[in-house]
Amino acid sequence: MYCANCGSEIDDRAVICPHCGVATGKATNDASTSNNLAVIGFVLSFFISLAGLICSIMGYKKSAELNGKGKGLSLAGIIISVISMVAYVIYLVVLIATAILV
């Protein structure tokens, strides 16, 4: 690729010409290529397990579109959410069982 301003040959991925400093018009937008649902699902899995599970599953499905970005984070959110919900159910069962026995 060649710079439109100075005509120097530059890398195809260049955002700014290294010779003259003019923008090539290929601005990168990292926000559109990040998996926000994976991050949200992971964070929510610690506080609101069901919402974290739902967002993590959606982030896991979206990771296929983004070439695997956020797949590990989504998987961690799913695992943490499931473990948290199972622990909560066990806690409720023990709580109810001790209330019945008393």
Buried (B, 14 or more C-beta within 10 A) or exposed (E): EEBEEEEEEBEEEEEBBEEEEEEBEEEEEEEEEEBEBBBBBBBBBEEBBEBBBBBBBBBBEBBEEBEEBBBEBBBBBBEBBBEBBEEEEEEEEEEEEEEEEE
